[in-house]
Amino acid sequence: MSEKSLWTVEELIAATGGKLEGKVSRALNGVEIDSRAVGAGDVFIAIKGDVQDGHIYVTKALQAGAGIAVVSKVDDDMRDAGPLLVVDDTLVAMEQMGLASRARSQAQIIAVTGSVGKTTTKDALGVALAACGKTHVSVASFNNHWGVPLTLARMPRDTEYAVFEIGMNHAGEISELVKMVRPHIAIITAVAESHLGHFASVDEIAMAKAEIFKGIESGGSAVINQDSEFFAMLKDKARAAGVENIVGFGKAPLAGVQLKKVALHNTCSCVSANVLDDDVTFKLGSPGEHVVMNTLGVLAAIKLVDADLARAVLALAQLSPPKGRGVRLQLMARDGEFLVIDESYNANPASMRAALALLGRAEPQKAGRRIAVLGDMLELGDNSQNLHLELSEPLKKAKVDKVYACGPMMKLLWQHLPPFQQVLWKLNSAELEKELLRDIQAGDVIMIKGSLGSKMGPLVDAIKNQFAKADKAA
C-alpha cells in the first residue's frame, strides 16, 4: 500500500491497541462512521449511538468498499465481508486515532467556539485558508464528542492549515475536546443566550467558552470579540491559561482587528478593516453584519498563522452560507418570483435577531411582503418566555408584515404581536405548511428559523417541492 495513505494498518493498531482479523488489501484513505457514505478504502468505525449501533452496518460497509472496519464485537458475517480491527470501545478507538493524527501533524491548527457564528466562521476560515495552502476543515457542525475526533482522524498527513469547530451544551465539554485538538489559535466568536437550560446565566456560558484557552499550544494566540461585554473576563481567562498573545476584533477603537467601514447588501457585504496594522478592503460573499463581525476574527487568525492575507481576503468573495444558515432560494410562484431565506438549522436569541435583520434588509418586490416563519428557540431555561417575547422589537425593526409561528414559546410572542402581523400559530411546524404554501405570492421575502428540535427545515423543503427554482422556471 502507498506510504501516502491516510492510515496504515500498523498505525491503526498502534493508535488503538486493536487486534487485526483478516488482511487489508487496499489503501486506507478515509474515515467514516456512516455506512451510507462509505467510499473505497475507508476505515469504517462502528459507533454505538443513542439510537443506532454501527455494528449493524459493518457487513454493508465492507461490502460497499470499506478497507477495514473498527468494531468491538464480531460475528461471522463481518469476518466474511472483510478485515476487522477489534477494540474494546469504538468511540475510544476513534478518539485515539484522532490523537495520533494530531500528534503527527505539522499543520497550523485553529479552533472556533462561540454561542453563535461557529460554523460560519469555520467555513470562512476554510475558504480563506484554502487559497493559501492545503486546508482541512470539519464538515457541517462536527463539533461534539464524536465530530471532533472524527475530523482529527480524517486530517491528511500533509495538511498545512486545519480548522475545527468546538461546541458545547454543558460545562467541561470544551475542555475535553480542546485537549484533542491542541490549537495554535482559538477564536471565541460571541457569548449569548444559548443552552441556558444547562447554565444558570450567560456568565456561566462565557466561563464554559473560556475552557478553549486551556488547550492552546505554547506560544499560541487567543482571538476574542472585543465588542462583547465578556471581553475583559475572557481575556483574563486566556491570561490565566498561559496565553500571552491575545487579539481582540470588532468595532472597538483598540481592537487589534478593527472594522473601519462596511456596506451591507442583500447578498454580500463590502468591508474595510485594519488587520494587525494591515489595511484591507474586500467583498464578503455571505450577507449580514454578524457575518462581517465574525470575519474579523477570521482575518486575525489568517495573520497569526502567517498565511497570505491578500489571497485570503480575495477568496472571501466566494463565501456562501451553509445549509440552513442564510441560504437564499429564488423560487417561482404562479405570478412571479419570491425569495426564501433558509435559516432553519438552529436558533437562539442572538442568531434570531441576526436573521430578522437579514429579512429587514431584503426588499420585497411588486406587492410582496416580508414574512417571518418562526419556531421555538429551545434550551433557554427559565428565561425562555422573556427571550421569546423580546423578539417583538426586532420584528418591528425589520418591518415584518406577517408572522407564522409554532411551538409553545412562540405562542407567547405571537399573542403579543399587533394584529396585522398575526397570521397563524400552531403547536408544530407541520401544521403551518398548508396555509403558508397557499399564502405565498410573487415578490414575497420569507425567512424561516427555529431551533433544530422545532423542525423548521421540512417547511423549507415543502416550499422547494411546491415551487420551481426561478432559473428552471425561466
Buried (B, 14 or more C-beta within 10 A) or exposed (E): BEEEBBBBBEBBBEBBEBEBBBEBEBBBBBBBBEBEEBEEBBBBBBBBEEEEBBBEBBBBBBBBBBBBBBBBEBEEEBBEBBBBBBBEEBBBBBBBBBBBBBEEBEBBBBBBBBBBBBBBBBBBBBBBBBBBBEBBBBBEBBBBBBBBBBBBBBBBBEBBBBBBBBBBBEBEBBBBBBEBBBBBBBBBBBBBBBBBBBBEEBEBBBBBBBBBBBBBBEEBBBBBBBBBEBBEBBBEBBEEBEBEBBBBBBEBEEBBBBBEEBEBEBEBBBBBBBBBEEEBEBBBBBBBBBBBBBBBBBBBBBBBBEBBBEBBBBBBBBBBBBBBBBBBBEBBBEEBBBBBBBBBBBBBBBBBBBBBBBBBBBEBBEEBBBBBBBBBBBBBBEBBEEBBBBBBEBBBEBEBBBBBBBBEBBBBBBEEBEEEBBBBBBEEBEEBBEEBBEBBBBBBBBBBBBBBBBBBBBBBEBBBEBBEEBEEEE
